[in-house]
Amino acid sequence: MSYQTILYETANGVAKITLNRPETLNAFNDLMIEETTNAFKQAGRDAAVRCVVLTGSGRGFCSGQDLADTQERGDSFSIGDHLRHGYHQLIKQMVRLEKPVIGMINGVAAGAGCGVALACDIRIVSDKASFVLAFSRVGLLPDSGTNWFLPRLIGYGRAYELAITADRLPADKALAWGMVNQVVPHDQLGEVTTAWAERFANGATKAYGLAKRAMYKSMGMSLDEALEYEAQLQEIAGKTHDFKEGVQAFLEKRVPEYKGY
């Protein structure tokens, strides 16, 4: 499948999706939202893809919504419908994908771009990157999943502070607050992210997907419900090739060869 606003490539079990509108710091227009969503669907359907990396081209990860694009539509433009039919579909696709999604945050992640970064499972961040909830600067509240993800990661007080101040959060502070997994020198970002991605692609990816499903589902459950759901998913995991291979490799004191099923 060919794309106009993103790049899509696969190698060594890893699909890399690159937001590719560098002249706008990779701001989302309708086509880029649609194409990014479709790229995640493509990665989900491809059994050879066992991990996905999302990044941006040029200096930024994503500057959020292309406001010039929406401004041209005038008063008839519905922000609510735009979210429902665009960003919501992308966020849901990322969360429902039962493969690890790594955000390789190479520069600023602002507005909806921050929401998309938060929807990644792991965030590896350049020391030159930053996060900005720019919504309040134009009289809006955060969207694109930010109100769900961010308080769970860093707590309500800090999340609300970022929402109403629209202050830039630098990479080192994002790490200290628990918002990202690792901060690396900018020139090492690709190398470090590739190492993470290939490690996951060579791992027990069926179990990784079930763990992702369990954690998201458990957020809306009681403890008893979560324990039961966990047991159900563990039953599935216990019947996979990878479980048998992992146990056998442990007993034989060798490196397991996981297949992802």
C-alpha positions in Angstrom: 0.0 0.0 0.0 1.3 3.4 -0.9 0.9 6.5 1.3 1.1 10.2 0.7 1.6 11.7 4.1 3.5 8.9 6.0 6.2 6.4 5.3 5.8 2.7 6.0 8.6 0.2 6.0 9.2 -3.2 7.6 12.4 -5.0 8.5 13.3 -7.8 11.0 9.8 -8.1 12.3 9.4 -4.4 12.9 7.0 -2.0 11.1 8.1 1.6 11.1 5.5 4.3 10.6 6.9 7.8 10.0 4.7 10.8 10.0 5.9 12.7 6.9 4.8 16.3 6.7 8.0 17.8 8.0 7.2 21.3 6.6 4.4 21.5 9.3 6.3 19.6 12.0 4.1 16.6 10.9 0.8 18.3 11.8 -2.2 16.1 11.2 -4.6 16.7 8.4 -7.4 14.4 7.6 -5.4 12.3 5.1 -2.5 11.8 7.6 -4.9 10.7 10.3 -6.6 8.2 7.9 -3.3 6.9 6.5 -1.7 6.5 10.0 -4.8 4.5 11.1 -4.6 2.4 8.0 -0.9 1.7 8.6 -1.6 0.4 12.0 -4.3 -1.8 10.6 -1.8 -3.0 8.0 0.7 -3.8 10.7 -1.9 -5.7 12.6 -2.8 -7.9 9.7 0.8 -8.7 8.8 1.9 -11.8 10.9 5.5 -11.0 10.0 5.2 -7.7 11.9 5.7 -8.3 15.6 6.4 -4.7 16.8 5.6 -1.2 15.5 7.6 2.0 15.8 5.9 5.4 15.3 8.1 8.4 14.7 8.2 11.7 12.8 10.3 13.0 10.0 12.5 16.1 10.3 12.7 18.1 13.5 9.4 17.2 15.1 7.4 14.2 16.1 4.0 15.8 15.6 2.8 19.4 16.2 -0.8 18.3 16.5 -3.8 19.3 14.3 -3.1 21.4 11.2 -5.1 24.4 12.2 -4.8 26.0 8.8 -6.5 22.9 7.3 -9.4 23.2 9.7 -9.7 27.0 9.5 -10.4 26.8 5.8 -13.6 24.9 6.5 -15.2 27.8 8.3 -18.0 27.6 10.9 -19.5 24.4 9.5 -16.5 22.5 10.8 -17.4 20.2 13.7 -14.6 19.5 16.1 -16.5 16.7 17.8 -17.2 14.9 14.6 -13.6 15.4 13.5 -12.4 13.7 16.7 -14.9 10.9 16.5 -14.2 10.0 12.9 -10.5 10.8 12.9 -8.3 10.7 16.0 -10.6 8.4 18.0 -10.2 5.8 15.3 -6.4 6.1 15.3 -6.1 5.9 19.1 -8.4 2.9 19.3 -6.5 1.2 16.6 -3.2 1.7 18.4 -4.6 0.5 21.7 -6.3 -2.5 20.2 -3.2 -3.6 18.3 -1.9 -6.6 20.3 1.7 -5.9 19.3 4.0 -3.5 21.2 3.9 0.0 19.8 7.0 2.1 20.5 6.9 5.9 20.1 10.3 7.1 18.9 9.8 10.7 19.9 12.3 12.7 17.9 11.1 16.2 18.6 8.2 18.2 19.8 4.9 16.3 20.5 2.2 18.9 20.8 -1.6 18.9 21.0 -3.0 15.8 19.3 0.6 14.7 18.6 1.0 14.4 22.4 -2.1 12.3 22.6 -0.9 10.0 19.9 2.5 9.7 21.7 0.7 8.8 24.9 -1.2 6.0 23.1 2.1 4.3 22.3 3.0 1.5 24.7 6.6 2.5 25.2 8.1 6.0 24.6 11.8 6.3 23.7 12.6 10.0 23.6 15.3 12.2 22.2 16.9 14.6 24.7 15.9 17.4 22.4 12.2 16.4 22.4 9.4 18.0 24.5 5.7 17.7 25.1 3.2 20.5 24.9 -0.6 20.4 25.6 -1.1 23.4 23.4 -4.9 23.3 23.4 -5.6 26.0 26.0 -3.7 28.5 23.8 -6.6 28.4 21.4 -9.4 28.0 23.9 -9.7 24.2 23.8 -9.3 21.4 26.3 -6.9 18.4 25.6 -8.3 15.7 23.3 -7.1 12.7 21.3 -7.1 10.5 24.5 -4.9 12.8 26.5 -7.4 13.2 29.3 -7.5 9.4 29.7 -3.8 8.5 29.3 -2.0 11.4 31.0 -3.5 11.4 34.5 -2.9 7.6 34.7 0.7 8.2 33.8 1.6 11.2 35.9 -1.3 11.9 38.2 -4.2 14.4 38.0 -2.4 17.4 39.5 0.5 17.4 37.0 -1.7 16.5 34.1 -4.1 19.3 34.8 -1.2 21.7 35.3 0.1 20.9 31.8 -3.4 21.2 30.4 -4.1 24.7 31.6 -0.6 26.2 31.4 0.3 24.8 28.0 3.9 24.9 29.3 6.5 22.9 27.5 7.6 19.7 29.3 11.2 18.8 28.4 12.3 15.2 28.0 14.2 14.9 31.2 11.2 16.2 33.3 8.9 13.8 31.4 11.1 11.0 32.4 11.2 12.0 36.0 7.4 12.3 36.0 7.0 8.8 34.6 5.6 9.9 31.3 8.3 8.3 29.1 10.4 5.1 29.4 13.9 6.3 28.3 15.6 9.5 27.2 18.6 9.2 25.0 21.0 11.5 23.2 19.4 12.7 20.0 21.9 11.0 17.7 21.4 7.7 19.4 17.6 7.7 19.2 17.3 5.5 16.1 19.9 2.9 17.3 18.3 2.6 20.8 14.8 2.4 19.5 15.8 -0.3 17.0 17.3 -2.3 19.8 14.1 -2.1 21.8 11.9 -3.0 18.8 14.0 -5.9 17.6 14.1 -7.3 21.2 10.3 -7.2 21.2 10.0 -8.6 17.7 12.0 -11.6 18.7 10.1 -12.2 21.9 6.9 -13.9 23.0 4.7 -11.4 21.1 1.5 -13.3 21.7 2.1 -12.9 25.5 2.9 -9.3 25.0 -0.4 -8.7 23.2 -2.3 -10.5 25.9 -0.6 -8.5 28.6 -1.6 -5.3 26.8 -5.2 -6.5 26.5 -5.3 -7.4 30.2 -3.9 -4.1 31.5 -6.2 -2.0 29.4 -9.2 -4.1 30.3 -8.4 -4.2 34.0 -8.4 -0.4 34.3 -12.2 -0.6 34.2 -12.7 -3.7 36.4 -12.9 -4.6 40.0 -10.1 -6.7 41.5 -12.2 -9.8 41.3 -13.1 -9.2 37.7 -9.5 -8.4 36.8 -8.2 -11.6 38.4 -10.8 -13.7 36.5 -9.9 -12.0 33.2 -6.2 -12.5 33.9 -6.9 -16.3 34.4 -8.8 -16.5 31.2 -6.0 -14.9 29.2 -3.3 -17.0 30.9 -5.2 -20.0 29.8 -4.8 -18.8 26.2 -1.1 -18.0 26.7 -0.5 -21.4 28.3 -1.6 -23.2 25.1 0.8 -21.3 22.8 3.9 -22.5 21.1 5.8 -19.8 22.8 4.9 -21.0 26.3 6.1 -24.5 25.5 9.2 -23.2 23.8 10.0 -20.9 26.7 9.7 -23.7 29.3 11.7 -26.1 27.2 14.4 -23.5 26.6 14.6 -22.8 30.3 15.0 -26.5 31.1 17.6 -26.9 28.4 19.4 -23.7 29.5 19.3 -22.2 26.0 17.9 -19.1 24.3 14.2 -19.6 23.3 13.1 -19.2 19.7 9.7 -17.6 19.9 7.3 -17.5 17.0 4.6 -15.2 18.2 1.9 -17.8 18.4 
